[in-house]
Amino acid sequence: MLNTAQAAIEWVVDTRQRAARLDDEADALLAQLTLAAVSESVLETTFSSQGCIGLYGHSQSAKAHLLAALCSNATGKVNIVTPDRSFDYFSHINPGHAPTNMAIRFTRDEKSA
């Protein structure tokens, strides 16, 4: 599947034979479009993959704030859903934002849980 920059490259290659002005500038334009096509492909790959973030540092309240900002729902809760019930991370699992001695992984993908 062609991305936008690749489609523009094809258009320049096809059209330069019929347009003298485009033909004069086509090589430089194709070099720029090739770089854009590579960047676009990398971005498409990045957007389609699942992301990951790690929160490190001394301030537990700052990490809790970042976790809430990145993962919370509209009401500000980080819901943990198990097959039996749902929990709010900050109210039920880690009230008071106590330091944890383990890594915690959150996912939206039920298959990975």
Residue, then its C-alpha position, 0 to 999 in steps of 0.5 A: m500500500l502506498n503512503t502519501a509521499q510514495a504516491a507523490i513520488e509516482w506522480v512526479v516520475d510520471t509527470r516529469q516527462r510531460a512538464a519541462r519545469l517539473d523535470d528541471e526540479a524533479d531530482a531535488l524534489l524526489a530526494q525530499l519526497t523519498l525522505a518524507a516517504v521514509s519518515e511517513s513509513v516509520l510513523e505509520t509503523t509507530f502508530s500501529s504498534q502498542g506503546c509502553i511507558g515507564l515512570y521512574g523517580h523519587s516523587q511518588s505523588a508525581k508518578a501518580h499524577l502522571l499515571a492519572a494524566l496518561c491512563s485515567n478515564a473522564t472521571g480521573k480514575v484508573n480502572i482495573v478490570t478483572p473478570d469478576r469486578s472493577f477496581d479504581y487503582f488509586s482507591h482500592i489497590n494503591p490508596g495514598h500513592a504508597p511506593t510500590n516494590m514491583a512493576i505494574r503493567f496496564t493494558r487495554d488489550e484483553k488478550s495481553a492481560 
